[in-house]
């Protein structure tokens, strides 16, 4: 019988559920990270500012092609377009789905001037099954200067996001429940 080695998980740790900063441990690599302004919670709701707890598959990578070349990664990659958005309107048929702007309901703009979404790992939070109002647009992306808390995502320095992109593989998961 052939023994298979399982890949390490991307584990997000913080001192408490209320902490807005933590670290990511992935195999031998460790990264400082910033979390949602409300810390972490197992009962995420749209707009509450918390990072959801649980295990979320990494679904792929989005990048800003006018700011960098296509990143080297084993993940599926898609270049962002100026009109890309992500619906955050609970009740909308495209809630927590990519959309194109202009969009008639509330939708986050993915093409941002502040560089936070220049590199985005899409996490499989609330995608299948999708529950209205349980939170949308949960990503791993570039942190704000000063490591300010996010609206619920996980964020790293630009250098660390690039390192993470190079390490992760299809099927890897982010675990935030520790």
NORGI-V106414 format. One record per helix or strand. SS is the DSSP state (alpha for helix, beta for strand). FROM is the first residue (numbers start at 1). LEN is the number of residues. If there is no record, write none. Layout:
[[SS/FROM/LEN] [SS/FROM/LEN]]
This chain:
[[beta/10/4] [beta/21/6] [beta/29/6] [beta/36/1] [beta/40/2] [beta/51/2] [beta/55/9] [beta/77/3] [beta/84/4] [beta/98/3] [beta/107/3] [beta/119/5] [beta/139/4] [alpha/145/3] [beta/150/1] [beta/154/3] [alpha/158/10] [beta/173/3]]
